Each structure stands twice: as C-alpha cells, then as structure tokens.
C-alpha cells in the first residue's frame, strides 16, 4: 500500500518533469512499503543511494530548463535544490554511520520535499516554462 499517491495537484503539465516527479513518488513508496513489512533497515541504503542519484539527475533537468529560458528566480530555485541535495546526503551519512532512525527521517524528508517543493517552488516555474513552449 502506498502512502503518498500521485494525483493531478502534483502535475506541472511538463511531461519530463512530471515523469521524474512520479519516479520520486515511487522511491518514497518503495521505502514506505518496505518499512510496513519490517524491512526498512534492509532497503534504506539502496533507496537513499537511488534518491541522491536521481535527485542530481532531476535537478539538472529542471535547472537546465530554467537557465535555458531565463527564469528570473533561477538562482533561488537552484539554492533550494542545493539545500535538498545536502539534506539527502546528510541522511546517507547518518545511515552509513549506523543511525537506526534514518528510514523514518528519509520518509519525512521525501514527503516534505514532494509536498512543499513540488507544490510550492515547482508550481511557480511551471507556467513560465509552459508559456515558453515547454511541454
């Protein structure tokens, strides 16, 4: 059973970014489902590694588009990405240092990210990019 379901409110109407956001939802729900089955600690390293790797890929996609089309708040958006990246890397460090609460912290981090960043910052730039012809 998934905890956080993709629905229309998360859609930016930019196909590539929406697909990437859906992948992040899948990673979130993979960890949640493993935790529900009592296997969170067994999968956390793999999931966190994939979150960090996919985050870099996803943020690069967004930042390239924002730069290419001259988004006025590009620097602020990049700063948010940098903060989220550092938070994800800190979770990896905690996990590899033996912190037993990392699975729960990771769920909270991903949930906050998906809800706050996508529904906040990403929703702000979407109309700009769509106006520029990005679909």
N, C-alpha and C positions, 0 to 999 in steps of 0.2 A: 504494500500500500504506500502510495506516495504522500509526502507531507505537503509539498508545495507544487501546485498544478499550474501549468502554463495556461493562460487564458488571454482573451482579447485585450485586456488592460495593459499587458506587457508588450503588445505588438507595436513596433515603431513604423511598420509598413516599409521597411528597408530589408529586403529578403535575406541578404547575407548576415546582417547583424541579428535579425530575428532568429535565424538558424543557429548562430553562435550562442545567443542567449538561451535557446532551448537546450543546447548541449550542457550549459552550466546548470540548468534545472535538472538535467539527467544525472549529473555528477552529485548534486545535492541529494537527490532522491536515492541514488545508489548508496550513499553513506547512511542516510536515514534508515533505509530498509535493512542494511547490514546491522545497524545498531538495534533495530527492533528484533532481529533474530539472535542478538547476543554476540555478533561478530564485528562490532565496530572497531575494536582494537586491532583486529586481524587485517582489516582493509584500509585503515586510516592512512598508512604511509603511501600506499598506491594511489588512493584518492587524492590526497594532498599534493602529491607529485604531479598528477594529471591536472589538478586545479591550477597550480602555479604555471605549468607549461601552457595550458590552454588559455589562461589569463593573458600571458605575454602575447600569444597569437591574436587573441580577441582585441586586446587593447591596441595592438599595432594596426589592426584593421580600422578601428574607429579613428585613431589618431591620423592615419594616412588620409582618410576621407575629410576629416575636419581641417587638416592642413591644406589639402588639395583645393578645397572650395572656400578657404579663407574664413572659417568660423571665428567670429570675434572673441568667443570665450574659450578658444582652443587651449590656451595656457592653463586656465583654471581646470578644465576637464583633464588635461594631462596630469596636473597636480593631484587630482582625485585618484586617477589611475595609479600614480606613484604610491600614494598612501595605501590603497587597496593591495597593491603588489607587496609592499613592505609588511602589511598585516598577514598576508598569506605566507610569506617567507618566515615570519616570526612563528607562525603556527607549525611550520615544518621543523624549525629549530627546536621548539618545545617538544614536539613529538619525538624527535630523534634524541632528545635529552632524557626521555623516559617519563614525560608528564602524562599521567593517566587520564587527564580531563580534556585532552586535545580533541577527541571526537565530538564532544558536546560544544566546545568552543568553535570548532570548524563549522558545525551546523548553524550556530548562531551567526558567525561571520558571513556564511553564504546566504543565509536568509536575509540578514540586514542588507547585504550587497544587492541581492536580487530585487528586494523591495525598494530600498532607498535610492540606489544608484540608477537602476533601470527606470523606475517610475519617476525619478526626480531629474537628474542630470541628462540622462539619455533622452528622455521625453522632450527636454528643452531643445536639443540639437536636431531632432528628427524633422520637424517642419522646415528648418533651414536647408537640410540636405535634400529633402523631397522637392522643395522649391527650385533647387539647383538641378533637378532631374535624376537624383539618385533613387533608385527603386530597389 
